[in-house]
Amino acid sequence: MQRRAVAVSVAFFVLIAAASYTLIATAEEPTITLEDPDYELSEGESFTVGGEAYTVTGIEETEDEDDGTMTFAGSIEWVEEDVETSEMWEDGDTVAIGGTVSSMGEEIEVTEAWADGEIVEVDGTDWEVQIDDDDEPTSFTLVEVLDRQAIIDADPNATEIVEEDGEEFVVVEEDGEEEQVEADEYFDPETQSYSEGDLLRYNDQTVMVTDVTADDVTLSWAWEVQLDDEAEEPTSFTLVEVIDRQAILDDDPDAQNETVEVDGVESVIVNNETVPVDEYFDEPLTVNYSEGDSFSYNNQDVTVSEVTPNDVTLTWIQDETRTEDLQQGGMIELADGNEYLTFFPGSNTVMLTMDTTSYDQQVEAQQQFGDRVTGLTYTIVTSLIFVFSLIAFAFLPSRY
């Protein structure tokens, strides 16, 4: 009798579990669709809102490794025009300005450009400019230019330079056998690498690498910012040419490579004679600017807007590229002042709409569906627990 009752109960709970599973298996999860969105866009497509031109710069699809859920995201880009930008210089900062400056009544060109592959002379040596092969390079390398034929002529074991599959080799004969050595390995030219912001000595000037593009390198004279910290309300400041004393000493074979103090005067020892540094080094050029003056800096015409005893503020007007990320179901405010809901129907399209009511209702329907599936899943699990428990109880030994 006990086991008969258990069998009826087990059948009842199995029926409940089977019915719940059937409901889960046959139910269709509601999908979200947007009817008549304000904008339906693909990656790279542009659109205009409130007079502002936007471009969809990316749409990405990511799969969750745990549950396989697909997540969509993207980004848009636009150019904001006539943005006031500022930068602050402090006393003692090293900066580089371009174009032409006026010093001591003389107009001086303080910027030079090197093209990729150009041969330039630095410290009496010829170098080839090689810009890094990147989409947006920030550095370059100077490769020593060698008289390769003269080097081969001076090597009794080297015969000629040959090219195979676009690569150069030097034919070297040793013990009666010929061997091909890669040209770069054989000649081993000296290299010097520089990045934006680095200083180097060129044409007896200390210059700064101010810009590197795929086509050329821009160099500008380096200057030290000097402020009059004793003035209560200064309105001007001075740029003093940076002189690389150590580089000058290293290049002078007659001078010791460091300065010394003799009778309280900083000096240079040249051919065993003491020369004060003020006499040994050329007097640096100076340029003065006052509030309201303009000059070229970082490829911009900047204006001195404020001078204090501690710093200088430069301002300029430029166009700036703005970027904002797009998230599934997120909101974004565009130039017309309205907020738009972002929706990705697939991996190649993004929709923008101001009508959030329909979207919110569909999201709520999905959440309700998920809640019901979760409830049915708990029902299946609970029913099966009861089934196994009843079967186990049915086989317990009777006390009577």
C-alpha positions, 0 to 999 in steps of 0.5 A, a space after each residue: 500500500 505504501 509503495 502504491 501511494 508513492 508510485 501515484 505521487 511520483 507519477 504526479 511530480 513527473 507529470 509536473 516536471 514534464 509539463 514544465 519542460 514542455 512549456 520551456 522547450 516550446 516557448 519562444 523568447 520575444 525579440 526586440 525590434 524597432 519600427 521606423 527608427 530615426 536613424 539606421 546606420 552601418 559602420 562608416 556611414 555618416 549622418 547629420 543632426 542639428 547641423 553636426 556631421 557624425 560618422 559611425 566609426 565602429 560596430 563590434 560583436 563580442 561573444 561571452 565565453 561562458 554562456 555564448 551571449 552576444 554583446 554589441 557595441 560601437 562608437 560615433 565620431 564628430 568634429 567640434 569646430 572652433 574649440 578654445 584650447 589652452 596650455 600652461 608653461 612653467 618657469 624652466 620648462 623646455 619647449 619648442 616653437 616653430 616658424 620664424 622668431 624675431 631675436 635682436 632685430 633678426 628674423 630666424 627660421 626655427 623649424 625644419 622638416 626631414 622627409 622619410 628617406 632624406 639624407 641629412 648631416 648631423 654632427 658631420 655625419 650623413 644619415 638617412 631618415 627612416 620613419 617607423 612603419 606605423 599607421 600613426 608613427 611617433 618616432 624615427 631612426 637615423 641610419 648612418 650612410 656608409 660608402 659601401 663600395 669603399 668598405 668592400 674595396 678595402 676588404 680583401 675577402 669581399 667581392 660584390 653586393 648581390 640582390 636576391 628576393 629583394 634582399 641585399 647580400 655581400 659575397 665574402 670569400 674565405 678559405 676558397 669558399 664563397 658565403 653570402 652575408 646580409 648587407 645590414 649585418 656586414 656593414 652594420 651602420 650606426 643608428 640613432 632613434 628619436 621620438 616626439 619630444 626628444 632633443 638632439 643637436 643639429 646645425 649647432 642648435 639644440 632642437 626638439 622633435 615636435 612632430 612625426 608623420 608617415 611622410 616627414 619629421 618636424 624639428 624645432 629649436 628648443 627654448 627654456 621658459 624664463 619668468 620674472 618671478 620678482 615682478 608682482 604683476 608680470 605681463 611678459 616672459 622670455 624664451 632662452 635658446 637651449 644650448 647643449 653644453 655637454 654636446 659642445 664639449 664632447 665635440 671639441 677635441 681640445 676641451 675637457 668634457 666637463 666644466 670646472 669651477 676656478 676661483 668661483 667662476 665656472 670655466 672650461 679647460 681648453 688646451 690646459 688653459 682656463 676659459 670662463 663658460 661665458 666666453 667659451 659658449 656662445 650667448 644664447 638667443 632670446 625671444 620676448 613675448 607679452 600678453 596678447 602676442 602670437 606665435 607658432 607652436 605645435 602647428 597652431 597660432 597661439 596667443 599669450 593670454 596670461 602671464 604670472 610670476 609662476 607660469 604662462 598660459 597660451 590659448 588657441 582655437 582649433 577643431 577637435 575630433 570627439 568620440 563617444 561609445 555606443 552601448 546596447 540600450 544606452 542613451 546618447 545626446 546629439 547636437 539637436 539637444 535630444 537623447 537617442 536610444 541606441 539599439 543594435 539589431 545585428 553585427 552590422 547595423 545600429 539604430 537610433 531612436 527617440 521613441 523609448 516606450 516601445 523598446 522599454 515594453 519589449 525589454 520588459 516582455 523579455 524580462 518577464 519571459 526570463 522570469 517565467 522560464 526561471 520559475 519553470 526551471 525551479 519547478 522541474 528541479 523541485 519536482 525531480 527532488 520530490 520524485 527521488 526523495 519519495 522513491 528513497 522513502 518507499 524503500 525504507 524498511 517498515 517498523 511494523 
